[in-house]
Amino acid sequence: MTEVEKYLKDYLDYLEVEKNRSRKTRENYGRYLRAFIKRQNARSLKDISEDNIRDFRVNLSRENLKKNTQSYYVIAIRNFLKYLLKRDLKVLAPDKIELPKISRRDIEVLDYGELERLMKAPKGDDLRSLRDRAILEVFFSTGLRLSELCALPRYIDLERGEISVRGKGDKLRVVFLSDEAKKAVKNYLARRSDPEEFLFASLTKKNKIIGRITPRAVERLVSFCARKAGIPKKVHPHQLRHSFATDLLINGADLRSVQSLLGHANIATTQIYTHLTNKELREVHRAFHGRRRRER
């Protein structure tokens, strides 16, 4: 084991044990850092140099990776260096590594008509249709991430309509089911006769339960329902999370509450929705734009 590999193992253990990060976070950081170590043949701490990091970043860029994906590698290297500095080791200063500038694209959300058609797309009273309808309603009611929805337990308190969710960073938060979502889940569970403890099941073509639903299966069903609803654009599960957030803000919810419901660690992440919901700007445009043309 090389010097870098030894400290990398120590760092990943530190993330999991002392920082209480999830196993998924440990796996991701390990993957990003091992990619750097392997490509740059980094064996000692001196090999984590400005030149090696610059060369690594150039190669990432030439692979046409998205800017935000490239930033994950850079963030992992910076945080690894910060850990090494804490241990009083002589390494490159993390501040010398600049993060790539990421241009934020507009968030795609479904308009109200599209959302209603999507919710009504699963028709019928068979197990699959009831499950699909429940998944769509729970998505829009809670704003859950895809992985969080797939991990939901079967036995939830439908009367209270509250679910404790363990999200990113192993943090717990509470989400709430609307009346529509509670009804959809109740109807779906009434058709379940199996003893499995997960909420949403993966089904065969004959509607036989074969385990917990997978993220890829949810992506396929959302895409299928969108096409069935006559929505021309590509629809993915995260758009329902976006729609959940914008719906709350448009109807007057404050930003901090929406941040808590979404499970965002940083409010800056939640603020990306505000440009879609600024009623004051809409009123300014309506009052002042083209006034002279209207007065003719």
C-alpha positions as CSV (number, residue, x, y, z in Angstrom):
1,M,0.0,0.0,0.0
2,T,1.4,3.4,-1.0
3,E,1.5,6.5,1.2
4,V,-1.5,8.0,-0.6
5,E,-3.6,4.8,-0.4
6,K,-2.9,4.6,3.3
7,Y,-4.1,8.1,4.0
8,L,-7.1,7.7,1.6
9,K,-8.3,4.7,3.7
10,D,-7.9,6.8,6.9
11,Y,-9.8,9.6,5.3
12,L,-12.7,7.4,4.1
13,D,-12.9,5.9,7.6
14,Y,-12.9,9.4,9.1
15,L,-15.9,10.4,6.8
16,E,-17.9,7.4,7.8
17,V,-17.1,7.2,11.6
18,E,-16.3,10.7,12.7
19,K,-18.3,12.8,10.2
20,N,-21.2,10.3,10.2
21,R,-21.4,10.4,6.4
22,S,-23.4,7.7,4.6
23,R,-21.8,4.7,3.0
24,K,-22.9,6.1,-0.3
25,T,-20.9,9.3,0.3
26,R,-17.9,7.2,1.3
27,E,-18.2,5.2,-1.9
28,N,-18.4,8.3,-4.1
29,Y,-15.5,10.1,-2.5
30,G,-13.4,6.9,-2.8
31,R,-14.3,6.6,-6.5
32,Y,-13.4,10.3,-7.2
33,L,-10.1,10.2,-5.3
34,R,-9.0,6.8,-6.7
35,A,-9.6,8.0,-10.2
36,F,-7.1,10.9,-9.5
37,I,-4.6,8.6,-7.9
38,K,-4.7,6.0,-10.7
39,R,-4.6,8.5,-13.6
40,Q,-1.9,10.6,-12.1
41,N,0.1,7.7,-10.6
42,A,0.0,9.5,-7.3
43,R,2.0,7.4,-4.7
44,S,3.1,10.0,-2.2
45,L,1.4,13.1,-0.8
46,K,3.8,15.2,-2.8
47,D,2.1,13.8,-5.9
48,I,-1.1,15.7,-5.0
49,S,0.5,18.7,-6.7
50,E,-0.9,21.7,-8.6
51,D,0.5,20.3,-11.8
52,N,-1.0,16.9,-11.4
53,I,-4.4,18.3,-10.4
54,R,-4.4,20.7,-13.4
55,D,-3.5,17.8,-15.7
56,F,-6.2,15.6,-14.2
57,R,-8.8,18.4,-14.6
58,V,-7.8,19.0,-18.3
59,N,-8.4,15.3,-19.0
60,L,-11.8,15.4,-17.2
61,S,-12.8,18.3,-19.4
62,R,-11.7,16.6,-22.6
63,E,-13.9,13.6,-21.7
64,N,-16.9,16.0,-22.1
65,L,-18.0,15.4,-18.5
66,K,-20.6,17.9,-17.3
67,K,-19.2,20.8,-15.2
68,N,-21.0,19.8,-12.1
69,T,-19.7,16.2,-12.5
70,Q,-16.1,17.6,-12.8
71,S,-16.7,19.7,-9.7
72,Y,-17.4,16.5,-7.6
73,Y,-13.8,15.3,-8.3
74,V,-12.3,18.7,-7.4
75,I,-14.4,19.0,-4.2
76,A,-13.2,15.5,-3.2
77,I,-9.5,16.4,-3.7
78,R,-9.9,19.7,-1.8
79,N,-11.6,18.0,1.1
80,F,-9.0,15.3,1.2
81,L,-6.3,17.9,1.4
82,K,-8.2,19.7,4.2
83,Y,-8.2,16.4,6.2
84,L,-4.5,15.9,5.6
85,L,-3.8,19.5,6.8
86,K,-5.8,18.8,10.0
87,R,-3.4,15.9,10.6
88,D,-0.5,18.4,10.4
89,L,0.8,16.9,7.2
90,K,2.7,19.0,4.7
91,V,0.4,19.1,1.6
92,L,-0.8,21.5,-1.1
93,A,-3.1,24.2,0.3
94,P,-6.7,23.4,-0.7
95,D,-7.5,27.0,-1.4
96,K,-5.1,26.9,-4.4
97,I,-7.6,24.6,-6.2
98,E,-10.4,26.6,-7.7
99,L,-13.8,25.0,-8.3
100,P,-15.1,25.1,-11.9
101,K,-17.7,27.8,-12.6
102,I,-21.0,26.1,-13.2
103,S,-23.7,27.9,-15.1
104,R,-27.1,27.1,-13.7
105,R,-29.6,26.0,-16.3
106,D,-33.2,26.9,-15.9
107,I,-35.2,24.2,-14.0
108,E,-37.8,22.4,-16.0
109,V,-41.1,22.1,-14.3
110,L,-44.5,20.8,-15.4
111,D,-47.2,23.3,-15.8
112,Y,-50.5,22.7,-13.9
113,G,-52.3,21.1,-16.8
114,E,-49.4,18.8,-17.6
115,L,-49.2,17.8,-13.9
116,E,-52.9,17.0,-13.7
117,R,-52.7,14.9,-16.9
118,L,-49.7,13.0,-15.6
119,M,-51.4,12.2,-12.3
120,K,-54.4,10.8,-14.1
121,A,-52.4,8.7,-16.6
122,P,-52.4,5.4,-14.6
123,K,-55.9,4.1,-15.2
124,G,-57.5,0.9,-13.9
125,D,-57.7,-0.9,-10.6
126,D,-55.0,-3.5,-11.1
127,L,-52.0,-3.6,-8.8
128,R,-49.6,-1.9,-11.3
129,S,-52.0,1.0,-12.0
130,L,-52.7,1.5,-8.3
131,R,-49.0,1.4,-7.6
132,D,-48.1,3.9,-10.3
133,R,-50.8,6.3,-9.3
134,A,-49.6,6.1,-5.7
135,I,-46.0,6.7,-6.7
136,L,-46.9,9.9,-8.7
137,E,-49.0,11.3,-5.9
138,V,-46.4,10.6,-3.2
139,F,-43.7,12.2,-5.4
140,F,-45.7,15.4,-5.8
141,S,-47.0,15.5,-2.2
142,T,-43.6,15.1,-0.6
143,G,-40.9,16.3,-3.0
144,L,-38.9,13.2,-2.2
145,R,-35.7,12.3,-4.0
146,L,-35.9,9.2,-6.2
147,S,-33.7,7.1,-3.9
148,E,-35.8,8.2,-0.8
149,L,-39.0,7.2,-2.5
150,C,-37.7,3.7,-3.4
151,A,-36.6,3.2,0.3
152,L,-39.9,4.0,1.9
153,P,-41.2,1.5,4.4
154,R,-44.6,-0.1,3.9
155,Y,-46.0,0.5,7.3
156,I,-46.6,4.3,7.5
157,D,-49.3,6.2,9.5
158,L,-51.8,7.1,6.8
159,E,-54.1,8.8,9.3
160,R,-51.4,11.3,10.3
161,G,-50.0,11.4,6.8
162,E,-46.5,12.0,8.1
163,I,-43.4,10.0,7.0
164,S,-39.9,10.3,8.6
165,V,-37.3,10.1,5.8
166,R,-33.6,9.5,6.1
167,G,-32.1,11.6,3.3
168,K,-28.7,12.8,2.2
169,G,-26.0,12.9,4.9
170,D,-28.1,10.4,6.9
171,K,-30.3,13.3,8.0
172,L,-33.9,12.8,9.1
173,R,-36.8,15.0,8.1
174,V,-40.5,14.8,8.0
175,V,-42.6,14.9,4.8
176,F,-46.4,15.0,4.5
177,L,-49.0,13.2,2.4
178,S,-51.8,15.1,0.8
179,D,-55.3,13.7,0.9
180,E,-54.9,12.6,-2.7
181,A,-51.6,10.8,-1.9
182,K,-53.1,9.1,1.2
183,K,-56.0,7.9,-0.8
184,A,-53.8,6.6,-3.6
185,V,-51.5,4.7,-1.2
186,K,-54.4,3.3,0.8
187,N,-56.0,1.9,-2.4
188,Y,-52.7,0.5,-3.5
189,L,-51.9,-1.2,-0.2
190,A,-55.4,-2.7,-0.1
191,R,-54.5,-4.8,-3.1
192,R,-51.2,-6.0,-1.6
193,S,-51.4,-9.5,-0.1
194,D,-47.7,-10.1,0.4
195,P,-45.8,-9.7,3.7
196,E,-42.9,-7.6,2.3
197,E,-42.0,-4.4,4.3
198,F,-41.2,-2.0,1.5
199,L,-43.9,0.4,0.2
200,F,-43.4,0.3,-3.5
201,A,-42.9,-3.1,-5.2
202,S,-41.3,-4.1,-8.4
203,L,-43.7,-6.2,-10.5
204,T,-43.5,-8.8,-13.2
205,K,-45.7,-8.5,-16.3
206,K,-48.2,-10.7,-14.5
207,N,-48.2,-8.3,-11.5
208,K,-46.2,-10.6,-9.3
209,I,-44.1,-8.9,-6.7
210,I,-40.4,-9.6,-7.1
211,G,-38.8,-7.1,-4.6
212,R,-38.4,-3.5,-3.8
213,I,-38.9,-1.1,-6.8
214,T,-35.7,0.2,-8.3
215,P,-34.9,3.8,-9.3
216,R,-34.6,2.8,-12.9
217,A,-38.1,1.2,-12.8
218,V,-39.5,4.5,-11.4
219,E,-37.8,6.5,-14.1
220,R,-39.4,4.2,-16.8
221,L,-42.9,4.5,-15.3
222,V,-42.8,8.3,-15.0
223,S,-41.6,8.5,-18.6
224,F,-44.3,6.1,-19.8
225,C,-47.0,8.0,-17.9
226,A,-45.8,11.3,-19.3
227,R,-46.1,10.0,-22.9
228,K,-49.5,8.5,-22.1
229,A,-50.6,11.9,-20.8
230,G,-49.5,13.5,-24.1
231,I,-46.7,15.5,-22.6
232,P,-44.2,16.1,-25.5
233,K,-41.1,16.8,-23.4
234,K,-39.0,14.3,-21.5
235,V,-40.2,13.9,-18.0
236,H,-38.1,12.5,-15.2
237,P,-38.9,11.9,-11.5
238,H,-36.8,14.9,-10.3
239,Q,-39.2,17.2,-12.2
240,L,-41.9,16.2,-9.7
241,R,-39.6,17.3,-6.9
242,H,-39.1,20.6,-8.8
243,S,-42.9,20.9,-9.2
244,F,-43.4,20.3,-5.5
245,A,-41.0,23.1,-4.6
246,T,-42.4,25.7,-7.1
247,D,-46.0,24.9,-6.1
248,L,-45.2,25.6,-2.5
249,L,-43.4,28.9,-3.3
250,I,-46.1,30.1,-5.8
251,N,-48.7,29.6,-3.1
252,G,-46.8,31.6,-0.5
253,A,-44.6,29.2,1.4
254,D,-41.4,30.7,2.8
255,L,-38.1,29.6,1.5
256,R,-36.8,28.2,4.9
257,S,-39.8,25.9,5.1
258,V,-39.4,24.7,1.6
259,Q,-35.7,24.1,2.3
260,S,-36.6,21.9,5.3
261,L,-39.2,19.9,3.3
262,L,-36.8,19.3,0.5
263,G,-33.9,18.3,2.8
264,H,-31.5,20.8,1.4
265,A,-28.4,21.4,3.6
266,N,-27.9,24.9,2.1
267,I,-30.6,27.4,1.4
268,A,-28.7,28.5,-1.7
269,T,-29.8,25.2,-3.3
270,T,-33.5,26.1,-2.6
271,Q,-33.1,29.6,-4.0
272,I,-32.8,28.2,-7.5
273,Y,-36.6,27.9,-7.6
274,T,-37.3,31.5,-6.7
275,H,-36.9,32.9,-10.3
276,L,-39.9,30.7,-11.3
277,T,-42.1,32.0,-8.5
278,N,-41.5,35.8,-8.3
279,K,-45.0,37.2,-8.4
280,E,-43.8,40.7,-7.9
281,L,-41.8,40.7,-11.1
282,R,-44.8,39.4,-12.9
283,E,-47.0,42.2,-11.6
284,V,-44.4,44.8,-12.5
285,H,-44.3,43.5,-16.0
286,R,-48.1,43.5,-16.3
287,A,-48.4,47.0,-14.9
288,F,-45.7,48.8,-16.8
289,H,-44.8,46.8,-20.0
290,G,-46.3,48.2,-23.2
291,R,-48.3,50.9,-21.3
292,R,-48.0,53.4,-24.2
293,R,-49.3,50.8,-26.7
294,R,-52.4,50.2,-24.5
295,E,-53.1,53.9,-24.2
296,R,-53.3,54.5,-27.9
